Amino acid sequence: MTMIKIKLVKSPIGKPETHRRTIEALGLRKIGQVVEKNDTPQIRGMIHQVDYMVEIVD
C-alpha cells in the first residue's frame, strides 16, 4: 500500500476540539513532526479536515 508523509506545521492550540482530536489521531504531537501513514480514504479525509495545520511532504 502507498504511504503518505504528514507534517504538522501549525499548533492545534485554540482550534476546535474535533480538529485537535484529529491531529492526535494522526499521531502528531509536536510542530515539525512527520508521521507516515497508509494512503487511505479515511486518512485523506482526516488530512482534509485539518489541512490548514498540516502539509504533505515527499
CORCORWO-V830749 format. One record per residue. N is the residue number from 1. OMEGA is omega in whole degrees, -180 to 180 (none if undefined). D_CENTER is the distance of its C-alpha to the mean C-alpha in Angstrom with 1 decimal. Layout:
BEGIN
n omega d_center
N OMEGA D_CENTER
N OMEGA D_CENTER
END
This chain:
BEGIN
n omega d_center
1 180 18.6
2 178 16.5
3 180 13.5
4 179 10.5
5 -176 9.1
6 -179 5.6
7 176 6.6
8 -176 6.3
9 -179 9.3
10 -177 10.3
11 176 11.2
12 -180 10.5
13 178 14.3
14 179 16.3
15 179 13.7
16 -177 14.5
17 -179 14.3
18 179 12.5
19 177 9.5
20 179 9.8
21 177 10.2
22 177 7.1
23 179 5.1
24 180 8.1
25 176 8.1
26 179 5.2
27 -179 7.6
28 -179 6.5
29 -176 9.8
30 177 11.1
31 -179 10.8
32 180 11.2
33 179 9.9
34 175 8.9
35 180 8.2
36 -177 9.9
37 173 9.6
38 -179 12.3
39 -180 12.2
40 177 13.1
41 180 13.5
42 179 11.7
43 178 8.4
44 178 9.2
45 177 10.0
46 179 6.8
47 -180 5.2
48 -179 8.7
49 -176 8.8
50 -175 6.6
51 178 7.5
52 -180 9.6
53 -176 7.4
54 173 5.3
55 176 7.5
56 179 8.7
57 -178 11.3
58 none 14.5
END
